């Protein structure tokens, strides 16, 4: 048998093959944190991981993906359905119907994909900027849906009442005076007839019965009144169908169109026999021309001006402090605000599977001289004794070490003995190195580290990084 294969036969010896090289798994060797590990060749590895060098560049990302909260996802889907309907309905109020419904559906679909974490995961800032933009559009268009719902019962009624009131005002200002003029002439004719009867009966102003000069004068006046009355009555009868008609069941737009048509039939001097009578007031002149400001004034009497330009209706209603407008804006903000909040918390972050970083073990010694001198002396003693081995054992003779640092050497060797199986005390209370290669390699590495850190090396208080604990490894 070779000397390396001899078993220790001394009493109390439980070692086998003290210099037989141990087979170890590939381990990392890091001098940044002061920890030292050896690879299966017994040398300090430079690979930053336990993966063989041939595999270090073929890293596969195995980080767990975040999961989605199913309950929140369900709630998010329901809220998006509600918001989607109001968005499409509202968009159809300010855009052509097909464009409104399709555009609203697209916006809400994109908003759902973004808030549910289905897209733009790689660009978080861009994602939330897009969410904010689409949410503003969704809230804006949803306003119309909520507002129409809140005022649906009163809006139609108020709109019809406004149009009816405007029509009645038009009748009172244009048609009613013509009718009153006809009635006035008719009353005057009746009065003339009464005077004529009185004159014929002798009860008139002349007290002469019969058809005298007074009778003839009254008759002429009556005939003139009759001509005037017939002219006014004819105009009133012609205009009556345009001003007096059944309003029930008609929409405000129909009433407005009928009013414009009625105005078109009235001329400023419509009564030829009444030259002083003004049929069409000055404020209505030009009201049939859409480019004339008076047209807008007439239109405002029939319709709610805020609703005429629907795209700015939310600002007008809220600006006036209308309760329905404020409530509609609040409801739209509430729904889309909940969508954003659910989108923020929908992903459950994965539990970290990172292995906690080991804190390197150290020993701090108060030495005389520099740290490198301290370690060099240790290497010198090992080198001197490696040629005088006894039974293949390499001893460190305590007396050969610097007596000035005797206690510090003892502390270091004892600490190394506790942390590794590279060095131990034998039954003769001697320090025996069982793995010279690893031991000297560690000393050299520490020496290099201290050389690079001149400030710590030249201090009389030096910290050494101990190798990883390999007590469980087999020799």
C-alpha positions, 0 to 999 in steps of 0.5 A: 500500500502507498503511504497515502493509503495507510490507516492511522493505527495510533490510539484515539486516531479516527482519521483515514488517509489524511492526505487523500484529496476530497471530492467536492461539488463545484462551489463558488469562490468570492473574494468580494465578501471574503468567503472561500470555496474550492471546486472539485479540482481543489483550487479556488474557483472564479466562477460566480455561481455553482453552474459549470463554466460552460453553462454560465452564459445559458441562463434561463429565467426561472423567476415566478410570474405574478398571479392574478387575484381571481376575485378582483379580476371578476369584479374588474370584468363586471365594472368594465362591462358597466363602464363599457356600456356607458362609454359606448352609449355616451360616445354615440351621443356625440359621434355618429352612432356606428362610430360612437359604439365601435369607438367606445367598445375599443376604448373600454377593451383597451382599458380592460387589457391594461388594468388586468395586466394583459398587456404593456407589462414591459413598459409600466409608465407607458401602461399607466399613462395609457390607463389615465388617458383612456379613463378620462375618455371613458369618464367623459363619455359615460357622463352622457349616459348617466346624465340622460338616465338621471334626467330621462323623465324630466328632460323630455317633459321639460324640453316639450314644455319649453317648445310649447311655451316658445310656440305660445309666445310666438302666437301671442306676439304675431297671430293674436294681435291680428285676431284681436284686430279682426275682433276690434273691427267686428265690434266696430261694425256691430256698433255701426249697425246699432247706430244705423238702427237707431237712426232709422227708428228716430232714436239717433242723433237727428231724431228724424226717423228714416234714411236721411243723410245721417243714415247714409253716413253711418252706412258708408262708415260701416261699409268701410269697416266691413272691408277692413274687417274682411281683409284682416279676417282673411289674413287671420284665417290664412295664418290660423293653420300655421299657429293653431294646431294640435301640439300633443305628440309632437317633438320640440324639433317639430314645433320649432320647424312649424314655428319657422314655417309660420314666420315665413308666412307672415310679412311685416305689412301683411294687412293692406287695409291696415297700413299702420298695423305691424304684423311681424315685430322687428325682433323676428326680422332675419330670424329665419336665416341660420347665419343671423344671430336672431336665428340663434335667439329664436332657437334658444327659446325652443331648446336647451342651449346646453344640450345643443352642443353636446360635446361641451354639455358636461362642462356647462351643466357642472359649471351651472351647479346642476345637481343631475350634472354633478351626480352624473360626473360623480358616478362616472368617476366612481366606476372608472376610479374603482377600475383603476384601483382594482387594476393596481392591486390585481396582481399578486407579487410572487414570493421571493425564492432568493437564497439569503446571502451568507454573511462571511465569517471573520476574525479580527486580530490585533497584530504587530506589523502588517497583515501581509507580514503576519500571513507571510510568516505563516506561509514561511513556517509551512514551507520550512516544515513541509520537507520534514514531515512525519508520517506524511503529516505537515506540522505548524510549529508554534514556536517557529511563529512570531512570538510577538503575535503568538496569541493572535496566531493561536486564535487564527489557527483555532478559528480555522480548525473550528471552521474547516477540516484543513487543520487540526490538533493531534494528540500531541497538541500539535497543529497538523495541516491535512489539506495543505493546498486549500490552506495555503490557497486561502492564506495567499488569497487573504494576502492578495486582498490585504495588499489591495486594501493598503489602509487595512493592511497597515493597520495593527487591527486586521480583519481576516475573512474565514473560509466557508465551513466544510466540517461536513465534507469528507476528507 
